[in-house]
């Protein structure tokens, strides 16, 4: 293990940058509330694929950037993403062997936890948000998981990220 | 910590500089499409547009002549009354970036920051029609503004017809503000214009804010249910105006305004 080389850090950073830009691309008002949590998807993928490399620290950093981009309270997404990364690190060996659709459901549960935590913090700060509308991204993020997974796995193998 | 104090604002500003290239890139397609449609629009369209703008300019100029006269008259009258005179405010034009933020807040990002201009948190934001909101975070190259329709935004207004003072609270919808705590017998009706009252020391007095669209009197409730529509085109304006309210224009009050230039108004 000591001699294992880390490769392809650029790809990981690039994927996070892409996810962050997808998060702020303007969408029509109709589907604005359906936007999947791209940063969480990327984070979950890398946590599952390279758990010894991407962990709580990366999750926290990604979350802080998400907070700055969305102009939310500094640290609320950082906390939520760190929690998600923690669960994934605990469960990655189990989730890895699931078929894709079961993985998607597990990812949905993770996003549910993330959104619930964010909403909770918002509630403490007395920012109003409609709970059921806020849960819509759970659905879309689960739906986006299979294509994201296949694309990211292709990229990881192509660039031999390890 | 972030929502009560300003300690982490520096960290946020620093990180926002790192994020700025990303926002710039995301905004680029909107910019480019605007540029393309401008450069490829036909001569005919340009001519008609030019013609329209010229007519509008003439009209505005004509109105302005009258305004100068009225302004000087107003200053004279105020001199007679020995009250302070009103002066013009400093204004800067900014442009909105086409990036989206937290879906539960009504916020916009501006391409102006405190690297080049002295913006401050709490600064009022207008568009050509009326009040839009105020800045909440000022970063070196960008700044974020809260719109008046955000559920956490409260705007002190008065009815321009009779000077009735009230407050307008955002509902989260882009075309609806709620007017709270007006009794059932208040003199307010559909079509009334609400202008900023200047109380609260954030917005300068006298800018149009909203138009009353709905007044429901229900005698079983203690207050009338009143809704208004913002006059500013909150979801359509690209160019916005940043205003530096001048100290002379503040309303006379028992407790004078503490200047809110550095302090963040939640």
Interface residues (C-beta under 8 A of the other chain):
Chain A: X17 X20 X21 X24 X25 X26 X27 X29 X32 X33 X35 X64 X65 X68 X69 X70 X71 X72 X73 X74 X75 X122 X125 X126 X127 X128 X129 X130 X134
Chain B: X2 X3 X8 X11 X12 X15 X16 X18 X19 X22 X23 X25 X26 X30 X98 X99 X100 X101 X102 X103 X104 X105 X107 X109 X136 X137 X144 X151 X152 X172 X235
